Amino acid sequence: MGYLSGATTSIISLGRNFAEEHTIALAVGSTGLALATAPITGPAVLGAVGFSASGPVAASFAAVWQSSLGVVQAGSLFATLQGAAMGGAAAGIFTAASNIGLGIMGSAAIGTKWTYIKRIWLKRLVIILIQLHTIMKIFPSTP
């Protein structure tokens, strides 16, 4: 049982350190993940607020919204969301969001790796400069 406790503590510590070192990459990657799952979560969210394949569900948020609009204009946000719920052309928005999300996640991963590489090379450059400075002290140039 002690081994499991130690492993859990280690994993939590690793996650905390990663989050502290790569805050921006974590935020960007999380946004990308949310977008990448749009084809799964999008229809579920639309259904939860009352958009269905046959129209707004009675007594739902979508029904209240539609009643407040009166005549729904083509191309409006309501029409686009209802069209997506019905599987129309607007449903392609979920696929587009997914593709954008995958690109964002890839960019975050590459950015994290690039930051790591820059940090390593910067440390190496500092070491070389210190060594050069030491050599210059040992062998000063003569005018």
DSSP file (Angstrom, degrees, kcal/mol; ACC not computed):
  #  RESIDUE AA STRUCTURE BP1 BP2  ACC     N-H-->O    O-->H-N    N-H-->O    O-->H-N    TCO  KAPPA ALPHA  PHI   PSI    X-CA   Y-CA   Z-CA
    1    1 A M     >        0   0    0      0, 0.0     4,-1.9     0, 0.0     5,-0.1   0.000 360.0 360.0 360.0 -33.7    0.0    0.0    0.0
    2    2 A G  H  >  +     0   0    0      1,-0.2     4,-2.4     2,-0.2     5,-0.2   0.855 360.0  55.7 -64.2 -35.3    2.9    2.3    0.7
    3    3 A Y  H  > S+     0   0    0      2,-0.2     4,-2.5     1,-0.2    -1,-0.2   0.914 107.4  48.7 -63.2 -43.0    4.2    1.8   -2.8
    4    4 A L  H  > S+     0   0    0      2,-0.2     4,-2.4     1,-0.2    -2,-0.2   0.892 111.0  50.3 -64.5 -40.6    0.8    3.0   -4.3
    5    5 A S  H  X S+     0   0    0     -4,-1.9     4,-2.3     2,-0.2    -1,-0.2   0.913 112.0  47.6 -63.8 -43.2    0.8    6.0   -2.0
    6    6 A G  H  X S+     0   0    0     -4,-2.4     4,-2.2     2,-0.2    -2,-0.2   0.892 112.2  49.6 -65.3 -39.8    4.4    6.9   -3.1
    7    7 A A  H  X S+     0   0    0     -4,-2.5     4,-2.5     2,-0.2    -2,-0.2   0.906 110.9  49.6 -65.5 -41.4    3.5    6.4   -6.8
    8    8 A T  H  X S+     0   0    0     -4,-2.4     4,-2.4     2,-0.2    -2,-0.2   0.921 111.4  48.6 -63.5 -44.4    0.4    8.6   -6.4
    9    9 A T  H  X S+     0   0    0     -4,-2.3     4,-2.3     1,-0.2    -1,-0.2   0.900 111.6  50.7 -61.5 -41.3    2.4   11.4   -4.7
   10   10 A S  H  X S+     0   0    0     -4,-2.2     4,-2.5     2,-0.2    -2,-0.2   0.909 110.8  47.9 -63.4 -43.9    5.1   11.2   -7.4
   11   11 A I  H  X S+     0   0    0     -4,-2.5     4,-2.5     2,-0.2    -2,-0.2   0.913 112.5  48.7 -65.3 -42.7    2.5   11.4  -10.2
   12   12 A I  H  X S+     0   0    0     -4,-2.4     4,-2.4     2,-0.2    -2,-0.2   0.908 112.2  49.2 -64.2 -41.4    0.8   14.4   -8.6
   13   13 A S  H  X S+     0   0    0     -4,-2.3     4,-2.6     2,-0.2    -2,-0.2   0.906 110.5  50.5 -63.7 -42.4    4.1   16.1   -8.1
   14   14 A L  H  X S+     0   0    0     -4,-2.5     4,-2.5     1,-0.2    -2,-0.2   0.923 111.7  47.7 -62.3 -44.5    5.1   15.5  -11.7
   15   15 A G  H  X S+     0   0    0     -4,-2.5     4,-2.4     2,-0.2    -2,-0.2   0.894 111.7  50.1 -62.9 -40.9    1.8   17.0  -12.9
   16   16 A R  H  X S+     0   0    0     -4,-2.4     4,-2.1     2,-0.2    -2,-0.2   0.918 111.6  48.1 -64.2 -44.2    2.2   20.0  -10.6
   17   17 A N  H  X S+     0   0    0     -4,-2.6     4,-2.4     2,-0.2     5,-0.2   0.916 111.9  49.5 -63.0 -42.9    5.7   20.6  -11.9
   18   18 A F  H  X S+     0   0    0     -4,-2.5     4,-2.6     1,-0.2    -2,-0.2   0.923 110.7  50.2 -62.0 -43.6    4.6   20.3  -15.5
   19   19 A A  H  < S+     0   0    0     -4,-2.4    -1,-0.2     1,-0.2    -2,-0.2   0.865 112.4  47.3 -63.8 -36.6    1.7   22.7  -15.0
   20   20 A E  H  < S+     0   0    0     -4,-2.1     3,-0.5     1,-0.2    -1,-0.2   0.882 117.5  41.5 -71.5 -38.3    4.0   25.3  -13.3
   21   21 A E  H  < S+     0   0    0     -4,-2.4    -2,-0.2     1,-0.2    -1,-0.2   0.813 126.0  31.9 -79.0 -31.0    6.7   25.0  -16.1
   22   22 A H     X  +     0   0    0     -4,-2.6     4,-2.4    -5,-0.2    -1,-0.2  -0.363  69.3 143.5-126.3  52.5    4.3   24.9  -19.1
   23   23 A T  H  > S+     0   0    0     -3,-0.5     4,-2.2     2,-0.2     5,-0.2   0.923  77.0  43.8 -60.0 -47.9    1.3   27.0  -18.0
   24   24 A I  H  > S+     0   0    0      1,-0.2     4,-2.9     2,-0.2     5,-0.3   0.933 114.0  49.6 -66.4 -45.8    0.7   28.5  -21.5
   25   25 A A  H  > S+     0   0    0      1,-0.2     4,-2.8     2,-0.2    -1,-0.2   0.878 111.1  51.0 -61.0 -36.7    1.2   25.2  -23.3
   26   26 A L  H  X S+     0   0    0     -4,-2.4     4,-2.2     2,-0.2    -1,-0.2   0.910 112.1  45.8 -67.2 -42.1   -1.2   23.5  -20.9
   27   27 A A  H  X S+     0   0    0     -4,-2.2     4,-2.0     2,-0.2    -2,-0.2   0.927 116.8  44.4 -65.9 -44.9   -3.9   26.2  -21.4
   28   28 A V  H  X S+     0   0    0     -4,-2.9     4,-2.5     1,-0.2    -2,-0.2   0.922 114.3  49.5 -66.5 -44.0   -3.5   26.1  -25.2
   29   29 A G  H  X S+     0   0    0     -4,-2.8     4,-2.3    -5,-0.3    -1,-0.2   0.874 109.9  51.2 -63.0 -37.7   -3.4   22.3  -25.3
   30   30 A S  H  X S+     0   0    0     -4,-2.2     4,-2.3     2,-0.2    -1,-0.2   0.896 109.9  49.5 -66.6 -40.0   -6.6   22.1  -23.1
   31   31 A T  H  X S+     0   0    0     -4,-2.0     4,-2.2     2,-0.2    -2,-0.2   0.919 111.2  50.0 -62.5 -43.3   -8.4   24.5  -25.5
   32   32 A G  H  X S+     0   0    0     -4,-2.5     4,-2.7     1,-0.2    -2,-0.2   0.894 109.5  51.2 -61.5 -40.4   -7.2   22.4  -28.4
   33   33 A L  H  X S+     0   0    0     -4,-2.3     4,-1.5     2,-0.2    -1,-0.2   0.904 108.2  51.8 -64.2 -41.4   -8.5   19.2  -26.7
   34   34 A A  H  < S+     0   0    0     -4,-2.3    -1,-0.2     1,-0.2    -2,-0.2   0.913 114.1  43.4 -62.1 -41.9  -11.9   20.8  -26.1
   35   35 A L  H >< S+     0   0    0     -4,-2.2     3,-1.8     1,-0.2    -2,-0.2   0.886 108.7  58.1 -70.0 -38.1  -12.2   21.8  -29.7
   36   36 A A  H 3< S+     0   0    0     -4,-2.7    -1,-0.2     1,-0.3    -2,-0.2   0.794 105.4  50.7 -63.5 -27.8  -10.9   18.4  -30.9
   37   37 A T  T >X S+     0   0    0     -4,-1.5     4,-3.0     1,-0.2     3,-1.4   0.326  78.3 109.4 -91.2   8.7  -13.7   16.6  -29.0
   38   38 A A  H <>  +     0   0    0     -3,-1.8     4,-2.7     1,-0.3    -1,-0.2   0.847  69.7  59.3 -55.9 -39.4  -16.3   18.9  -30.6
   39   39 A P  H 34 S+     0   0    0      0, 0.0    -1,-0.3     0, 0.0    -2,-0.1   0.794 117.3  34.3 -62.7 -22.6  -17.8   16.2  -32.9
   40   40 A I  H <> S+     0   0    0     -3,-1.4     4,-0.8    54,-0.1    -2,-0.2   0.876 127.4  35.1 -92.7 -48.4  -18.6   14.2  -29.7
   41   41 A T  H  X S+     0   0    0     -4,-3.0     4,-2.8    -7,-0.2     5,-0.2   0.816 106.6  68.1 -79.9 -30.6  -19.4   17.0  -27.2
   42   42 A G  H  X S+     0   0    0     -4,-2.7     4,-2.7    -5,-0.4     5,-0.2   0.952 103.6  41.0 -56.7 -57.3  -21.1   19.4  -29.6
   43   43 A P  H  > S+     0   0    0      0, 0.0     4,-2.5     0, 0.0    -1,-0.2   0.865 115.3  53.4 -60.7 -34.1  -24.2   17.3  -30.4
   44   44 A A  H  X S+     0   0    0     -4,-0.8     4,-2.0     2,-0.2    -2,-0.2   0.916 110.9  45.3 -66.3 -41.9  -24.5   16.3  -26.7
   45   45 A V  H  X S+     0   0    0     -4,-2.8     4,-1.6     2,-0.2    -1,-0.2   0.920 112.6  50.9 -67.1 -43.4  -24.4   20.0  -25.6
   46   46 A L  H  <>S+     0   0    0     -4,-2.7     5,-2.8    -5,-0.2     4,-0.5   0.922 111.8  48.1 -59.9 -42.8  -26.9   21.0  -28.2
   47   47 A G  H ><5S+     0   0    0     -4,-2.5     3,-0.9     1,-0.2    -1,-0.2   0.874 107.4  56.3 -63.7 -37.1  -29.2   18.2  -27.0
   48   48 A A  H 3<5S+     0   0    0     -4,-2.0    -1,-0.2     1,-0.2    -2,-0.2   0.818 108.9  45.9 -66.5 -30.6  -28.8   19.2  -23.4
   49   49 A V  T 3<5S-     0   0    0     -4,-1.6    13,-2.3    -3,-0.2    -1,-0.2   0.433 128.9 -93.1 -95.2   1.7  -30.0   22.7  -24.1
   50   50 A G  T < 5S+     0   0    0     -3,-0.9     7,-3.0    -4,-0.5     2,-0.5   0.524  78.3 134.3 108.9   5.6  -32.9   21.5  -26.2
   51   51 A F      < +     0   0    0     -5,-2.8    -1,-0.3     5,-0.2     2,-0.3  -0.776  30.3 169.4 -86.6 128.4  -31.9   21.4  -29.9
   52   52 A S    >   -     0   0    0     -2,-0.5     3,-1.2     3,-0.4    33,-0.1  -0.812  50.3 -99.5-132.7 174.0  -33.0   18.1  -31.5
   53   53 A A  T 3  S+     0   0    0     -2,-0.3    33,-0.1     1,-0.3    -2,-0.0   0.714 124.0  44.7 -66.8 -20.9  -33.2   16.6  -34.9
   54   54 A S  T 3  S-     0   0    0      1,-0.4    -1,-0.3    31,-0.0    32,-0.1   0.347 126.8 -83.5-104.9   5.5  -36.9   17.4  -35.1
   55   55 A G  S <  S-     0   0    0     -3,-1.2    -1,-0.4    27,-0.1    -3,-0.4  -0.608  76.6 -18.6 119.5 178.6  -36.6   21.0  -33.7
   56   56 A P        -     0   0    0      0, 0.0     2,-0.3     0, 0.0    -5,-0.2  -0.291  68.7-117.5 -59.8 138.4  -36.4   22.6  -30.3
   57   57 A V    >   -     0   0    0     -7,-3.0     3,-1.3     1,-0.1     6,-0.5  -0.573  38.6 -98.3 -76.7 137.5  -37.6   20.4  -27.4
   58   58 A A  T 3  S+     0   0    0     -2,-0.3    -1,-0.1     1,-0.2     3,-0.1  -0.253 103.9  10.5 -58.1 140.9  -40.6   21.8  -25.6
   59   59 A A  T 3  S+     0   0    0      1,-0.2    -1,-0.2     2,-0.1     2,-0.2   0.742 102.2 123.4  62.5  27.9  -39.9   23.7  -22.3
   60   60 A S  S <> S-     0   0    0     -3,-1.3     4,-2.3   -10,-0.1    -1,-0.2  -0.609  80.3-101.2-108.6 173.2  -36.1   23.7  -23.0
   61   61 A F  H  > S+     0   0    0      1,-0.2     4,-2.8    -2,-0.2     5,-0.2   0.915 124.1  53.4 -57.3 -43.9  -33.7   26.6  -23.3
   62   62 A A  H  > S+     0   0    0    -13,-2.3     4,-2.6     1,-0.2    -1,-0.2   0.890 108.5  49.2 -61.2 -39.9  -33.9   26.3  -27.1
   63   63 A A  H  > S+     0   0    0     -6,-0.5     4,-2.3     2,-0.2    -1,-0.2   0.910 112.5  47.2 -66.1 -42.5  -37.7   26.6  -27.0
   64   64 A V  H  X S+     0   0    0     -4,-2.3     4,-1.6     2,-0.2    -2,-0.2   0.915 113.0  49.4 -64.3 -42.8  -37.6   29.7  -24.8
   65   65 A W  H  X S+     0   0    0     -4,-2.8     4,-1.2     1,-0.2    -2,-0.2   0.933 111.3  49.0 -62.0 -46.3  -34.9   31.2  -27.0
   66   66 A Q  H  X S+     0   0    0     -4,-2.6     4,-1.4     1,-0.2     3,-0.5   0.897 109.7  51.7 -62.2 -40.4  -36.9   30.6  -30.2
   67   67 A S  H  < S+     0   0    0     -4,-2.3    -1,-0.2     1,-0.2    -2,-0.2   0.822 107.6  53.1 -67.8 -28.6  -40.1   32.0  -28.6
   68   68 A S  H  < S+     0   0    0     -4,-1.6    -1,-0.2    -3,-0.2    -2,-0.2   0.746 108.4  51.3 -75.9 -22.0  -38.2   35.2  -27.7
   69   69 A L  H  < S-     0   0    0     -4,-1.2     2,-0.9    -3,-0.5    -2,-0.2   0.793  83.4-164.6 -83.0 -29.2  -37.0   35.6  -31.3
   70   70 A G  S  < S+     0   0    0     -4,-1.4     2,-0.5     2,-0.0    -1,-0.3  -0.725  73.0  27.8  78.3-110.4  -40.3   35.3  -33.0
   71   71 A V  S    S-     0   0    0     -2,-0.9     2,-0.5    -3,-0.1    -4,-0.0  -0.746  86.6-136.3 -85.8 124.3  -39.3   34.7  -36.6
   72   72 A V        -     0   0    0     -2,-0.5     2,-0.2     6,-0.0    -2,-0.0  -0.702  17.4-136.0 -84.6 123.2  -36.0   33.0  -36.8
   73   73 A Q    >   -     0   0    0     -2,-0.5     3,-1.8     1,-0.1     6,-0.4  -0.557  23.0-107.5 -79.5 139.6  -33.8   34.6  -39.5
   74   74 A A  T 3  S+     0   0    0      1,-0.2     3,-0.1    -2,-0.2    -1,-0.1  -0.420 106.1  23.1 -62.5 138.1  -31.8   32.3  -41.8
   75   75 A G  T 3  S+     0   0    0      1,-0.3    -1,-0.2    -2,-0.1    -2,-0.0   0.380  92.1 132.3  85.8  -4.5  -28.1   32.4  -40.9
   76   76 A S  S <> S-     0   0    0     -3,-1.8     4,-2.5     1,-0.1    -1,-0.3  -0.271  73.9-105.1 -73.3 167.6  -28.7   33.5  -37.3
   77   77 A L  H  > S+     0   0    0      1,-0.2     4,-2.6     2,-0.2     5,-0.2   0.909 122.4  51.2 -60.0 -42.4  -26.9   31.8  -34.4
   78   78 A F  H  > S+     0   0    0      1,-0.2     4,-2.6     2,-0.2     5,-0.2   0.939 111.2  47.3 -60.9 -46.4  -30.1   30.0  -33.4
   79   79 A A  H  > S+     0   0    0     -6,-0.4     4,-2.5     1,-0.2    -1,-0.2   0.885 112.0  50.8 -63.4 -38.5  -30.7   28.8  -37.0
   80   80 A T  H  X S+     0   0    0     -4,-2.5     4,-2.1     2,-0.2    -1,-0.2   0.928 112.3  45.7 -65.4 -44.9  -27.1   27.6  -37.2
   81   81 A L  H  X S+     0   0    0     -4,-2.6     4,-2.1     2,-0.2    -2,-0.2   0.901 114.2  48.2 -65.8 -40.4  -27.3   25.7  -33.9
   82   82 A Q  H  X S+     0   0    0     -4,-2.6     4,-1.6    -5,-0.2    -1,-0.2   0.898 110.8  51.7 -66.9 -38.6  -30.6   24.1  -34.9
   83   83 A G  H  <>S+     0   0    0     -4,-2.5     5,-2.9    -5,-0.2     4,-0.3   0.884 109.0  50.7 -63.4 -38.4  -29.2   23.2  -38.3
   84   84 A A  H ><5S+     0   0    0     -4,-2.1     3,-1.0     6,-0.2    -1,-0.2   0.895 108.9  51.1 -65.7 -39.3  -26.2   21.5  -36.6
   85   85 A A  H 3<5S+     0   0    0     -4,-2.1    -1,-0.2     1,-0.3    -2,-0.2   0.822 108.8  52.2 -66.9 -29.6  -28.5   19.6  -34.3
   86   86 A M  T 3<5S-     0   0    0     -4,-1.6    -1,-0.3    -5,-0.1    -2,-0.2   0.494 119.2-111.6 -84.6  -3.4  -30.5   18.4  -37.3
   87   87 A G  T < 5 +     0   0    0     -3,-1.0    -3,-0.2    -4,-0.3    -2,-0.1   0.699  70.0 142.0  83.0  19.0  -27.3   17.2  -39.0
   88   88 A G  S > <S-     0   0    0     -5,-2.9     3,-1.9    -6,-0.2     4,-0.3   0.137  73.6 -66.1 -77.5-162.5  -27.4   19.9  -41.7
   89   89 A A  G >  S+     0   0    0      1,-0.3     3,-1.6     2,-0.2     4,-0.2   0.808 129.6  66.0 -59.7 -30.7  -24.6   21.8  -43.3
   90   90 A A  G >  S+     0   0    0      1,-0.3     3,-1.9     2,-0.2     4,-0.4   0.704  82.4  76.5 -66.5 -18.2  -23.9   23.5  -40.0
   91   91 A A  G X> S+     0   0    0     -3,-1.9     3,-1.2    -8,-0.3     4,-0.7   0.760  79.7  72.2 -64.0 -21.9  -22.9   20.1  -38.5
   92   92 A G  H <> S+     0   0    0     -3,-1.6     4,-2.5    -4,-0.3    -1,-0.3   0.696  79.4  75.8 -64.1 -18.4  -19.6   20.5  -40.4
   93   93 A I  H <> S+     0   0    0     -3,-1.9     4,-2.9     1,-0.2    -1,-0.3   0.885  90.9  54.7 -59.1 -38.1  -18.7   23.2  -37.9
   94   94 A F  H <> S+     0   0    0     -3,-1.2     4,-2.1    -4,-0.4    -1,-0.2   0.903 108.7  47.0 -63.9 -40.5  -18.0   20.4  -35.4
   95   95 A T  H  X S+     0   0    0     -4,-0.7     4,-2.4     2,-0.2    -2,-0.2   0.915 112.9  48.9 -67.2 -42.4  -15.5   18.8  -37.8
   96   96 A A  H  X S+     0   0    0     -4,-2.5     4,-2.5     1,-0.2    -2,-0.2   0.923 111.4  49.6 -62.4 -43.6  -13.8   22.1  -38.6
   97   97 A A  H  X S+     0   0    0     -4,-2.9     4,-2.6     1,-0.2    -1,-0.2   0.887 109.7  52.6 -62.0 -38.0  -13.5   22.8  -34.8
   98   98 A S  H  X S+     0   0    0     -4,-2.1     4,-2.4     2,-0.2    -2,-0.2   0.926 109.6  47.7 -63.4 -45.1  -12.1   19.3  -34.3
   99   99 A N  H  X S+     0   0    0     -4,-2.4     4,-1.9     2,-0.2    -2,-0.2   0.905 112.9  48.4 -64.0 -41.1   -9.4   19.9  -37.0
  100  100 A I  H  X S+     0   0    0     -4,-2.5     4,-2.4     2,-0.2    -1,-0.2   0.918 110.5  52.5 -63.3 -42.7   -8.5   23.3  -35.5
  101  101 A G  H  X S+     0   0    0     -4,-2.6     4,-2.6     1,-0.2    -2,-0.2   0.899 107.6  50.7 -61.1 -41.9   -8.3   21.7  -32.1
  102  102 A L  H  X S+     0   0    0     -4,-2.4     4,-2.3     1,-0.2    -1,-0.2   0.903 110.6  50.0 -63.4 -39.6   -5.9   19.1  -33.3
  103  103 A G  H  X S+     0   0    0     -4,-1.9     4,-2.3     2,-0.2    -2,-0.2   0.904 110.7  49.3 -63.4 -41.1   -3.7   21.7  -34.9
  104  104 A I  H  X S+     0   0    0     -4,-2.4     4,-2.4     2,-0.2    -2,-0.2   0.915 110.3  50.5 -64.9 -42.9   -3.7   23.7  -31.6
  105  105 A M  H  X S+     0   0    0     -4,-2.6     4,-2.2     1,-0.2    -1,-0.2   0.915 111.3  48.8 -62.4 -41.6   -2.8   20.7  -29.6
  106  106 A G  H  X S+     0   0    0     -4,-2.3     4,-2.6     1,-0.2    -1,-0.2   0.901 110.5  50.8 -63.5 -40.7    0.1   19.9  -32.0
  107  107 A S  H  X S+     0   0    0     -4,-2.3     4,-2.8     1,-0.2    -2,-0.2   0.896 109.5  50.6 -63.6 -40.1    1.3   23.5  -31.8
  108  108 A A  H  X S+     0   0    0     -4,-2.4     4,-2.2     2,-0.2    -1,-0.2   0.911 111.3  48.4 -64.1 -41.5    1.2   23.4  -28.0
  109  109 A A  H  X S+     0   0    0     -4,-2.2     4,-2.1     2,-0.2    -2,-0.2   0.924 114.1  45.5 -65.2 -43.8    3.2   20.2  -28.0
  110  110 A I  H  X S+     0   0    0     -4,-2.6     4,-2.9     1,-0.2    -2,-0.2   0.907 112.0  52.5 -65.5 -41.2    5.8   21.6  -30.5
  111  111 A G  H  X S+     0   0    0     -4,-2.8     4,-2.3     2,-0.2    -1,-0.2   0.892 108.9  49.9 -62.0 -39.4    6.0   24.8  -28.5
  112  112 A T  H  X S+     0   0    0     -4,-2.2     4,-2.0     2,-0.2    -1,-0.2   0.923 113.1  46.0 -64.1 -44.3    6.7   22.9  -25.3
  113  113 A K  H  X S+     0   0    0     -4,-2.1     4,-2.6     2,-0.2    -2,-0.2   0.910 112.0  51.3 -64.6 -42.4    9.4   20.9  -27.0
  114  114 A W  H  X S+     0   0    0     -4,-2.9     4,-2.8     1,-0.2    -2,-0.2   0.895 108.5  51.5 -63.3 -40.5   10.9   24.0  -28.6
  115  115 A T  H  X S+     0   0    0     -4,-2.3     4,-2.2     2,-0.2    -1,-0.2   0.915 110.7  48.9 -61.4 -42.6   11.0   25.8  -25.2
  116  116 A Y  H  X S+     0   0    0     -4,-2.0     4,-2.1     2,-0.2    -2,-0.2   0.922 112.2  48.0 -62.5 -45.2   12.8   22.8  -23.7
  117  117 A I  H  X S+     0   0    0     -4,-2.6     4,-2.6     1,-0.2     5,-0.2   0.918 111.2  50.4 -63.6 -43.7   15.3   22.7  -26.6
  118  118 A K  H  X S+     0   0    0     -4,-2.8     4,-2.5     1,-0.2    -1,-0.2   0.907 109.2  52.0 -60.5 -41.1   16.0   26.5  -26.2
  119  119 A R  H  X S+     0   0    0     -4,-2.2     4,-2.1     2,-0.2    -1,-0.2   0.909 110.6  47.7 -62.7 -42.2   16.5   26.1  -22.5
  120  120 A I  H  X S+     0   0    0     -4,-2.1     4,-2.3     2,-0.2    -2,-0.2   0.940 114.0  46.1 -63.8 -47.6   19.1   23.3  -23.0
  121  121 A W  H  X S+     0   0    0     -4,-2.6     4,-2.5     1,-0.2    -2,-0.2   0.859 110.4  53.9 -65.8 -34.5   21.0   25.3  -25.7
  122  122 A L  H  X S+     0   0    0     -4,-2.5     4,-2.3    -5,-0.2    -1,-0.2   0.914 108.9  48.7 -64.9 -41.9   20.9   28.4  -23.6
  123  123 A K  H  X S+     0   0    0     -4,-2.1     4,-2.2     2,-0.2    -2,-0.2   0.921 112.2  48.9 -61.8 -43.4   22.5   26.5  -20.7
  124  124 A R  H  X S+     0   0    0     -4,-2.3     4,-2.3     1,-0.2    -2,-0.2   0.898 110.4  51.0 -63.6 -40.1   25.1   25.1  -23.0
  125  125 A L  H  X S+     0   0    0     -4,-2.5     4,-2.6     2,-0.2    -1,-0.2   0.906 109.3  50.3 -64.4 -41.4   25.8   28.6  -24.4
  126  126 A V  H  X S+     0   0    0     -4,-2.3     4,-2.5     2,-0.2    -1,-0.2   0.915 110.1  50.5 -62.5 -42.5   26.3   30.0  -20.9
  127  127 A I  H  X S+     0   0    0     -4,-2.2     4,-2.4     1,-0.2    -2,-0.2   0.924 111.3  48.4 -61.2 -44.2   28.7   27.2  -20.0
  128  128 A I  H  X S+     0   0    0     -4,-2.3     4,-2.7     1,-0.2    -2,-0.2   0.911 111.4  49.9 -63.1 -42.4   30.7   27.9  -23.2
  129  129 A L  H  X S+     0   0    0     -4,-2.6     4,-2.5     2,-0.2    -1,-0.2   0.893 110.5  49.7 -64.8 -39.2   30.8   31.7  -22.4
  130  130 A I  H  X S+     0   0    0     -4,-2.5     4,-2.4     2,-0.2    -1,-0.2   0.918 111.6  49.1 -64.1 -42.2   32.0   31.0  -18.9
  131  131 A Q  H  X S+     0   0    0     -4,-2.4     4,-2.5     2,-0.2    -2,-0.2   0.914 111.4  49.0 -63.7 -42.0   34.7   28.7  -20.2
  132  132 A L  H  X S+     0   0    0     -4,-2.7     4,-2.5     2,-0.2    -2,-0.2   0.906 110.5  51.0 -63.1 -40.8   35.8   31.4  -22.7
  133  133 A H  H  X S+     0   0    0     -4,-2.5     4,-1.5     2,-0.2    -2,-0.2   0.906 110.4  49.5 -62.8 -41.1   35.8   34.0  -20.0
  134  134 A T  H  X S+     0   0    0     -4,-2.4     4,-2.0     1,-0.2    -2,-0.2   0.916 110.9  49.4 -63.4 -43.7   38.0   31.7  -17.8
  135  135 A I  H  X S+     0   0    0     -4,-2.5     4,-3.0     1,-0.2    -2,-0.2   0.898 108.3  53.8 -62.8 -40.6   40.4   31.1  -20.7
  136  136 A M  H  < S+     0   0    0     -4,-2.5    -1,-0.2     1,-0.2    -2,-0.2   0.825 108.4  50.1 -64.8 -31.1   40.6   34.8  -21.4
  137  137 A K  H  < S+     0   0    0     -4,-1.5    -1,-0.2    -5,-0.2    -2,-0.2   0.876 114.1  44.5 -72.6 -37.6   41.6   35.4  -17.7
  138  138 A I  H  < S+     0   0    0     -4,-2.0    -2,-0.2     1,-0.3    -3,-0.2   0.918 127.1  28.9 -72.7 -42.4   44.3   32.7  -17.9
  139  139 A F  S  < S-     0   0    0     -4,-3.0    -1,-0.3    -5,-0.2    -2,-0.1  -0.695  82.7-168.9-118.7  77.3   45.7   33.8  -21.3
  140  140 A P        -     0   0    0      0, 0.0     2,-0.2     0, 0.0    -3,-0.1  -0.357  28.7-109.3 -67.6 146.8   45.0   37.6  -21.5
  141  141 A S        -     0   0    0     -5,-0.1    -5,-0.0     1,-0.0    -2,-0.0  -0.501  28.2-134.7 -74.9 143.3   45.6   39.1  -24.9
  142  142 A T              0   0    0     -2,-0.2    -1,-0.0     1,-0.1    -3,-0.0  -0.842 360.0 360.0-101.6 135.3   48.6   41.3  -25.2
  143  143 A P              0   0    0      0, 0.0    -1,-0.1     0, 0.0    -2,-0.0   0.493 360.0 360.0 -75.9 360.0   48.3   44.6  -27.0
